[in-house]
């Protein structure tokens, strides 16, 4: 059996062989003998639904809180915005997911405990099963992004083009949205591209494992548990 799988070959030879099998669609799992590419495509809708939904949620909330915090920087209670920033660094994804699952699913019975419903089957049930996973990933980024946006907006508010726009008689609301917010979003969008890749590559694995979402992350987590190399390389 080991000879058929090529396990008796040097590690670099196995790696090159598996890379070739990835591009030819012939990569096979050691543990289940299933085609890895087919399993990845099968779990891709759940992973994309999780990551894209969470990304949209954290961006919308971050823009909202960051904008309000910058506009009313002296009236808004800053710790309410700063606390989630610390949460991004000290709260593990699996811990937050377990807490939400325990209190909101098992105790309060407000949300399903696990599973994924395809969007094409029932859009409402699809969103209902993903609310807690979305919230788990979004909470870790909302505070950080809102803080970055707030800082950028406060800097842009003192720029010459903003003062010129005010001097032309443009309303303060239009100045904030068209001139301040738009220019302040550039570094936020850059960070979003980096963090979205991190969510797909890391956060999705832990979140899908805790919530038992049948996606690429859960597939990778199971492969880690069985030390199955082909799915991880795939």
N, C-alpha and C positions, 0 to 999 in steps of 0.2 A: 504493500500500500504506500509506503513512504517513497519507494522508487517511482511510482506513478505520479505522485505529487511533486517529485523533485526535491524532497526534503533532505536527500543525501548529498545534494550539491552544495557548493560554497554559498554563503549568504548573498554575495554580490551577484552571483549567477541567478539565484532565485529572484532577486529584486529585478534584474533586467528582464527575466522571463515574464514576471508579473506585469511589468510596465508594457511589454509587448502585447500581453493578453488584454490589458486595459483598452488599448487602441483598436484591437481586433474584436473586442466584445466577448472574449473567451475566458476572462478571469473567473475562477471558481473558488468558492469558499472551502477551506480545509475541513471545517467542522460540519457543515450541512451539505456540501457538494452542490450548492445552488449557484447560479450565475450571479456574480456580484453586481454587474452593470444593471441587470434586470431588477435586482432588489433595490438598488439605489434609485432607479427611475420610479419604482413602485412607491417608495417612501418620500420622494421629492415633493409631491403636493402638500403633504402634512408639514414638512419642514419649511417650505416657502410660505405657507399660510401662517405658521407660527412667527417666523422672522419678519415678514413684511407687515403683518398686523401689529406686532409689538413695536416695530420701527415707526409706523405711522402714528401709533398712540403716543410714544414718547416724544416724537417731534412736535405733535400738536400741543401736548401739555407743556413741553419745554418752551415753545414759542409764546404760549399764552402766559405762563408764569414769568418768563424772562421779560416779556414786554411790560406786564403790569409792574414788576419789580423795578424796572428801569424808569418807568414813567412816574411811579409813586415811591421812589426809593426812600423817602423820608417817612412815608406813612405806612408802608408795608412792613410787617414784622419780619425782619431778615432771617432769623433762625428757622422760620417755616420754609424758607427756600434753601437754606444752607444744610439742613439736616439730611435731605436725600443725597447731598453730595458725599457726605461721609458714608452713607449707606452703600454707595457704589463701590467703595474701597474695602469695607469691613464686613458687609453682609454677603455671605455666599449665596449663589443662585439656588442650590439645592436646599439650603436652610429656609430661605424665604418661600420657596415653592412648597416645602413640607408644612410650614406654618399656615399658609393660605389654604392648602388642601385639608389640613386637619380641622381648622376652625370653620371654614366656609363650606366645605363639602361634607365632612363626616359629622361635625357637630351641628351646624346650622342647616345643612342639607339644602343649600341654595344653588349649588352647582354640581355637575356630575363629577364623580371621583376620577374617572379616566376615560380614555377612548377618543377616537377621532371620527367625525362624520364628514364625508366629502361635500364640498361646496355644491357640486352639481346635484346631489341628492336632496339636501334641505339647507338652504342658506342660513335660516334662523338657528337651526340645530348646530350647524357648523360653527357659527359665532358663539353660541351658548357653551359649546365644549371648549372653546379656545379663550374665553374671557380670562380665566385664572392664569393660564400660561402667558397670555399677552401681558397681563398686569405684572406678573413675576419679572419678566424681562424689562418692561417699560420703567418700573419703579427704580431700577438700578441706574437709569440714565437720565431721568427727568431732571433731577436736581442739578447734576453736573452741566447739562446743556443749558438749562435756564440761567445758571450762574455765568456761564461763558457768554450767553447772549446779552445778559444784563450788563456785564462789563464792557462788551463791544459797543452796545448802544450808548452807554454813558460817555465813552470816548468819542463816538461819532457825533454826538450832540454838540460838541464844541468845535467841529470842523467848519471851515470857511463856507463850504457849499450849503450847509444847513443854515448858517446865519444869513446867507444870501437869499435862500428860499423864504425865510421868515421876513426878510426885508421887502420881498416882492409882494407881501400880503397874503401868502398861502396860509391856509388854516393850520393850526398846530397839529391837528389830527393827521392831515395829509402829509405834513412835514415828517412826522414820526413814522408813518407807514411807508411812504414812497422814498424818503431820503435817508432816514435813520435805520429803520428795520431792514430795508432791502440791502443796504451796504453792510450791516452787522451780520447778515446771514452767511456771508462768504466763508469765514472760518468755521462756522457751525456745520455747513454742508461738507466741508473737508473732513472734519471729525466724524461726521455721520458715515462717510464712506469707509473709514477705517474701522469704526465700531460695528458697523453692520457686518463686515467680514468676520470680526471676532465673535459676534453673536452666532452666525451660521456655523463657524468652526468650533466654538466652545460652549457658549451658553445654550445652544439648541440641544446638545448632547445631554446635559444635566437636566434641563427642563423637560425634554421628551421622556427621559428615564423616570423622573418622579411622577409625571402625569400620564405615563404609559401611552404616549402618542406614537403611533406606528409610522415614524418618519426615519429619515437618514440618521438623525442623531441617536435615536434608540437603537438602530441597527449597528451604528458604530460603538455604542456603549456595550451592547451584547458581544460584539467582536472583541472588545477590550477584556471583558470578563472571561472569555474562552481563549484568549491569546491567539485569535484568528487573524493572521496578518493580511491576507488578500483584501478583506473588506476595508481595513484601515488604509491601505495603500490606495484602494479604489476611491 
